[in-house]
Amino acid sequence: MARTRARTKTGKYVADDPSTPENEAWVDEKPEKKPSKKAVSKKSAIDLPPIGSSERKSLILQGIIKE
């Protein structure tokens, strides 16, 4: 768990209230995991353009799909 600054919904830092014993400006939470590039870049067979189209050839050249 990492200790990070607390933020509001708009992204601004939360200030500490000195009248409370708890420090509201810091929170202990796990960082969110980002999806891997493989999971994002792979396309399913349903989403692929038809064989022989220029769109499919560009995906092959980019290395996103194999022939």
Phi, psi and omega in degrees: 000139181252147178263118183232164178287138178285144180230155175278180179295333180273354176100000179278154180290145176271133179276152178278136175267111184292345181280351179253150179287338181272142178268107183279347184284344181235142178229149175256112179208158178281142176291147180288140178276136176270146178294145181291158180296327179297317182293326182280319188276340181287139177247146179279167182296335181289325185275354185284144175289164183296154180296135179093351180280157181293329178296318180293320178297322179292326177293324177293316179295327178284346179086012180286320178232165177253158181295000000 
